[in-house]
Amino acid sequence: MIIANGNLNVQIPHVQQKFSTEELNLMSIFDTKDRETLRNDLVTALHDVYEPDMIAVFGSTLEKLDTLTDDEFAEIGFYIADDDLGMEGDALGE
């Protein structure tokens, strides 16, 4: 999938398309060095989440992470996503 924004063409990895904007944003605020670290951080943080909509986002994110291999996880480019363009700003850590 290619998203065009003026002169900017960005190809989004297939595996990344499995996640919603909310799920990508959620993952981006945690340590994304590897899938297991991210999963553990999400499970730990979930204990302090009381908003039903956020509990649902955590749950769907964890379910999708559990279906990925480590290689698939490594393909995801983590950044704060925007509903309109599919991405906003620079990739985190760059």
N, C-alpha and C positions, 0 to 999 in steps of 0.2 A: 504494500500500500504506500502510495506517495502522496504527501500533503503539500500542495503548492500555496505559497503565500508571497505574492509579488514575485521576486526573483529567487526566493528561497524554496528549494525542493528538499524535503526530508523523507528518507525512507525509514519507516518504522518496522523493526523486526517483527516477524509473524507472532512470536511468542508474546510480545508486548501487547499485541492487539487483543489478547485474551483478558486483559485487565481493564476495568473501568477507570475513568479519570480519578474518581475518589480513591480507588484501590492503589493506583500509582502514586497519588499524593501521599496516602498513608504510608506506603512503604518507603517513600523518599525521606521521611523524617526519622527513620531508624537506620541502624548500621546495616548496610547492604553489601558488606564484603563477601558474604556467602549466604546461601539459602537457609542453612541451619541456624546461623546467627540471627538472621532476620526473623525466622519463624519463632525462635525462643524469645526474642525481644517483643514480638507481637503478643505471644501468649502471656508473658509477664505483664505487659501494659494492659491487656484486656481485663485483668482483675480490678483495675481502677476505672473502667469505663461503665457508665450507667445509662447513657443515652441509647435508646433502642435502635435508632438509625445507625449510630456508630458501632454498636455491637454487631449489627448485620454486616457492615463494611469489613470489620475485623474478621468475622466468620467467613465471608465469601473470599476474602484475600487469603486466609489460611487454607481454605479448601483448594484454591487454585495453586497455591505454592506447593501443596502436597502432591499435585499431579505433575509437577515439573521435575526434570532431571537437573543435576547441577550444571550441565552444559547449557541447557535451555535457559536456566536462571541467569547465567553469565551473559546471555545475549541482551538482556533487558538494559536499556539506557535509563537510568534514574534521573528524573528532573521533576519539577513541579509542573504538572500538566494543566492545560486550560481546555475547557469544554469546546470552545470555538475553533481552536487551531490544532488541538491534540498535543500541544506543547507550548511552553513559555520560558523564555530566558535561557541561560546556559545550562548545560548538564552539570549536575552537582559534582564537586571535586575537580572541576576543570577551570 
